[in-house]
Amino acid sequence: MTIIKAALLGYGTVGQGVYTALKTHRQQLKKLLGAEVEIAGVLIKDPNKKRDIDPDILITTEFEDILNIPGLQVIFEAIVGEEPGFTYLNRAIEKGIQVITANKVMFARYGKVLLQKGQKYGVSVGYEATTAGGVPIIRTLKQLLQVNKINRIQGIVNGTSNFILTEMRSRGISFDEALQLAQRNGYAEEDPTSDISGKDAFCKTMILSELAFGKQPIWSDVELEGITSITEEQVQQALQLNLRYKHVADIYQENGTIKASVKPILVGESHPLFSVDGVDNAITVEASLLGRFTLTGPGAGKLPTASAMVEDLADIFTVKKRELQPSI
Amino acid sequence: MTIIKAALLGYGTVGQGVYTALKTHRQQLKKLLGAEVEIAGVLIKDPNKKRDIDPDILITTEFEDILNIPGLQVIFEAIVGEEPGFTYLNRAIEKGIQVITANKVMFARYGKVLLQKGQKYGVSVGYEATTAGGVPIIRTLKQLLQVNKINRIQGIVNGTSNFILTEMRSRGISFDEALQLAQRNGYAEEDPTSDISGKDAFCKTMILSELAFGKQPIWSDVELEGITSITEEQVQQALQLNLRYKHVADIYQENGTIKASVKPILVGESHPLFSVDGVDNAITVEASLLGRFTLTGPGAGKLPTASAMVEDLADIFTVKKRELQPSI
């Protein structure tokens, strides 16, 4: 049986999810790829933390150790922040290693560079997990773009904000109370800034823009607003009118320029994002032929995000497998 | 420039949509496939009908004429009913011609046979357009199945029924009035039986079952009910309780047996199909890793369905193009 040697960069929620998914879905992958996916190494930050990793897997704090794994074919990157993720993936690509990332902050900034570099080195760069967790928006857009032109994208791409707005509405509680509830439920980080300020949604919006329109707006031109200033009273007043606050990323092209905003808006019942509640993400795409359709699903979470990364793996290696077979 | 020679079987709404889509998206396809898609022939039923087809395209009532087009590479089938669609596609596959179908009645019955035959002859069989029009559920499921197991599928897969139920609720009108409204808007056929009896949804359900679970339930075991017996009063009573009637296809596996039903059910606000209104279709999938997600979009219509068929074309020929290139 052929072996596909893989390494994980980072062993937080997402890294652990990939580890679990590869284990629990081993048979499925074997059947699909005709190969066994073996996790050969895991890059970690704190060597003293206890982790439930098989003893024969290399655990290291040094990226060099990962790069030096003989025959390493694919890296799953689940680190947070632009660096060192970008540098690591650059080096991996230069070595001909396939890369799959969940790192939206890094990818919003450097996605294009990595994709171009990947092309140069004949390496695939999977990034489904960067945007809307388990919702398969990246591959759906890629597929659509084969034939359709994309006119507009509107999306709820931050589950934490959506959960908070949902709870404020349905329970009649304040922003602070809803945030605490999100934290108690594990839907918000201890430091929730990136989610509630809209920065997380901003990164995903830039990634979607790059894919759908081939470019991003100038970042400072994007109207960016989080949900922190929305009051209990506003939410209840809106509710009286059957309107709901949703934190929505909006991207479209006007005279060749990309217009984008990431901010709370009021939507009525006929809006496709009206009923998207809780930690769900949803993305509405307006396409030239297909019309308007919406994808809704888990925007985050260990297994949904891992599923996205493992699907990237499946894509990359089924294509490689197909290329090695005689053509029909 | 290489030419991909194509033929259309049937020139109703869907056939015309494909014709239009191939024309309007010619540049996009050229860029993608490195080839020009040329419609070389159209199979029609009534030779006396006036049609807006380029004069240099072969128009014929004889399938033999289509089969004999020199170098024909792909057939788009948009005929209604099991036959002659099945026989035609069989013969096309035997000649090594790629086939793409929108014919759900035929594909529900013979999909497996055609796919197996296609495999034997090295021919692809595209069937995205058979189910939920422009909603890309077939390719999304295929993609998911690479890694996930599907636990359950629930869907609104008939736009006509959904439109009627929506209008009954929102306007407080009777079934008959809503049906007439649907007919006036072009959302229901003159003979609406297949839509309102649930038969159309049944076919799509069988296609989804085959794909998701590798088999279909015994047809006579499926609980099948249309929307004709739902009264104005029932709809309004439900509305008082904030419940809505939705015509829902439901498929899951229990002890290795497929359980399926296609019938009106009452859903509450937390159900993912609660807000799917009008002619939209929506499909909720519960997958082992990904969790629960929903695809919503235009369930029918000329261009959405055509988009699905042209995407099938793009898939088939990009894979072929890739196979002809040196592997990376």
Chai-1 contact restraints between the chains, C-beta under 6 A:
chainA,res_idxA,chainB,res_idxB,connection_type,confidence,min_distance_angstrom,max_distance_angstrom,comment,restraint_id
A,A21,B,L289,contact,1.0,0.0,6.0,A-B,restraint_1
A,H25,B,V147,contact,1.0,0.0,6.0,A-B,restraint_2
A,L32,B,Q146,contact,1.0,0.0,6.0,A-B,restraint_3
A,G122,B,I328,contact,1.0,0.0,6.0,A-B,restraint_4
A,G134,B,L290,contact,1.0,0.0,6.0,A-B,restraint_5
A,Q146,B,L32,contact,1.0,0.0,6.0,A-B,restraint_6
A,Q146,B,A314,contact,1.0,0.0,6.0,A-B,restraint_7
A,V147,B,H25,contact,1.0,0.0,6.0,A-B,restraint_8
A,V147,B,V310,contact,1.0,0.0,6.0,A-B,restraint_9
A,V147,B,E311,contact,1.0,0.0,6.0,A-B,restraint_10
A,V147,B,A314,contact,1.0,0.0,6.0,A-B,restraint_11
A,S275,B,S275,contact,1.0,0.0,6.0,A-B,restraint_12
A,L289,B,A21,contact,1.0,0.0,6.0,A-B,restraint_13
A,L289,B,L303,contact,1.0,0.0,6.0,A-B,restraint_14
A,L289,B,S307,contact,1.0,0.0,6.0,A-B,restraint_15
A,L290,B,G134,contact,1.0,0.0,6.0,A-B,restraint_16
A,L290,B,P304,contact,1.0,0.0,6.0,A-B,restraint_17
A,L290,B,S307,contact,1.0,0.0,6.0,A-B,restraint_18
A,G291,B,P298,contact,1.0,0.0,6.0,A-B,restraint_19
A,G291,B,P304,contact,1.0,0.0,6.0,A-B,restraint_20
A,F293,B,V135,contact,1.0,0.0,6.0,A-B,restraint_21
A,F293,B,G297,contact,1.0,0.0,6.0,A-B,restraint_22
A,T294,B,T296,contact,1.0,0.0,6.0,A-B,restraint_23
A,L295,B,L295,contact,1.0,0.0,6.0,A-B,restraint_24
A,T296,B,T294,contact,1.0,0.0,6.0,A-B,restraint_25
A,G297,B,F293,contact,1.0,0.0,6.0,A-B,restraint_26
A,P298,B,G291,contact,1.0,0.0,6.0,A-B,restraint_27
A,L303,B,L289,contact,1.0,0.0,6.0,A-B,restraint_28
A,P304,B,L290,contact,1.0,0.0,6.0,A-B,restraint_29
A,P304,B,G291,contact,1.0,0.0,6.0,A-B,restraint_30
A,S307,B,L289,contact,1.0,0.0,6.0,A-B,restraint_31
A,S307,B,L290,contact,1.0,0.0,6.0,A-B,restraint_32
A,V310,B,V147,contact,1.0,0.0,6.0,A-B,restraint_33
A,E311,B,V147,contact,1.0,0.0,6.0,A-B,restraint_34
A,A314,B,Q146,contact,1.0,0.0,6.0,A-B,restraint_35
A,A314,B,V147,contact,1.0,0.0,6.0,A-B,restraint_36
A,E323,B,S327,contact,1.0,0.0,6.0,A-B,restraint_37
A,S327,B,E323,contact,1.0,0.0,6.0,A-B,restraint_38
A,I328,B,G122,contact,1.0,0.0,6.0,A-B,restraint_39
